[in-house]
Amino acid sequence: MGVIFLIGMAGCGKTTLGRALADEMDMPFIDLDEYIEERCEATIGQIFEQAGEQAFREIERQALQEVAAMDGAIVACGGGTPCQHGNMELINQNGLSIWLTTSAQRITERLCLPQEKAKRPAIAHMTDAEVLDFVTHQLAERQPFYEQAMLRFDSTRLESIEEINTTARALATLLATL
C-alpha cells in the first residue's frame, strides 16, 4: 500500500492512531510536524516565530512533497496542512487521505490535558471554554478542506491503550478491503 495520510484537527488522534496503525500494518510512521522539526532543527513554534507562517507553510509543502514520494508510510499531517493551497490535491494524488473525525468536545478534552495544552502556545493560556470555542471555529473553517479526504474514520475512541489498539485494528481491517 502507498502513503496513507491522516488529516484532521489537532487532538483528533492523528499521531496516536497513526502510530498504532503503522504497528498494525507494519509500515513506517511519520508525524509531519516532527519530520519538519528534525529537518529544520527547530520546533514548529520556533519556525513560526523566527521565519513567520508563510515560510513555515513553504517548508511544510516541501516536507509534504517528500513524504508523498515515499513507497509507503502512515503520515500524520498537521491540522492546518490540508488547508494550504494545493495540499489536498497533492495528498489525494499521491496516496489515500483519511479524515479522522470526532466531536469538538472530545478534541477539546484532549487538548485541555495539561501536557497537551503546554505544547500548544495558541491555546496554552485559554480556559477550557475558550479552547472549545477555538476548536469549534477552526473546525468550521477547515471542514471544506477535510471533506476532500477519500475516507472518513471515527477517532472518538482513543482514550486508553485498548481503545487505541482496537481502533487501529478496525481501520487496518477497513483499509485491507480497499
Summary of the structure (lengths in Angstrom):
residues: 178
radius of gyration: 15.5
end to end distance: 10.0
largest distance: 45.2
contacts: 529
relative contact order: 0.20
helix: 58%
strand: 13%
